[in-house]
Amino acid sequence: MATENGPPATGWTKIDNAVIERIHELGLTEFAVYATLAKHTDANRTCYPKVETIGAIVGVKRRAVQKALRKLEQLQLITTTSGARSNYYTLLTPPSSTGAPGCTGASTCAPGAHQDARLGAHQDAPRTRTREQDPLNKKREASPHASSEGVNELVEKWNAIPGVGHVKKITDGRRRAYRARAKDSDWLESLDPAMEKVKASAFMQGQNDRGWKADLDFFLRPDTVTKIMEGKYDDRKGHNQAGSGRRSGGPMGDQHPSRHRERDYSHLMQVAEPPAS
């Protein structure tokens, strides 16, 4: 069974010859990422290593791993499904990996047999897959983050936070927004920590000068979770939760002191003015 860290370093990993023959087309980074996925796969050729784990093994940065994964998916060598903590990857069978006619194994095929089989497979293969042909169709339906269960779970957790705007109806727009965010593994990993920060933020619970409260629509915006994790909505030091809720702190709030001086001087001038004759 595949795990997040994968099998031990000892042993061996099987990679289809058709993929090896396409290294010049894939690129070295993409092939290294594919080989890393192959190292982590289980009996169903599925794995779920984190992007950081793949990058550490290949020796490249996160963005390079994500770019390589997209290219592998475009070339139909893998499929990707969003998961709770990391994406699920399934290695697809290349067209020529089943062997050319007359071959009993990779080492006994006649010269050029793999190439002929690959050309024939490309000519006969359908241009698009039907729902029944998709090897990940059942996994997508079973995954809670690819169905309505994911957004239902999110709403249940959100409504448990005191002080925020609670959800009374899961609209189609909210479902679409959730599905769009759930495609990002980083967003899924930051989901629970971000909601804990919402619980700890008096500002997002309405204790601010406008009485504004965070709601689910705000939380599902593309950059909200990132800003929450960066501390943009954390309570400021000196913030009086029982008072006006001004984030700048203190009884004067965010009013500029020069305005108070101006009112004081005006008062003094009125006192010093002589009475009308």
Protein Blocks (a to p, Z undefined) as FASTA:
>chain_A
ZZfkopafehcddddfklmmmmmmnopklmmmmmmmmmmpcfkopacddfklmmmmnopa
fklmmmmmmmmmmnopaccdddfkbccddddddfklnopehiabfklccehklmmmmmmm
mmmpcfbdcfklpmklmmmmmpmklmmklmmmmmmmmmmpghiacdfbdcfklmmmmmmm
mmpmklmmmmmmmmmmmmmmmklnopafkopacdfklmmpmklmmmmmnopmgccehiaf
klnopangpjklmadfklmmmmmmmmmmmmmpccdZZ
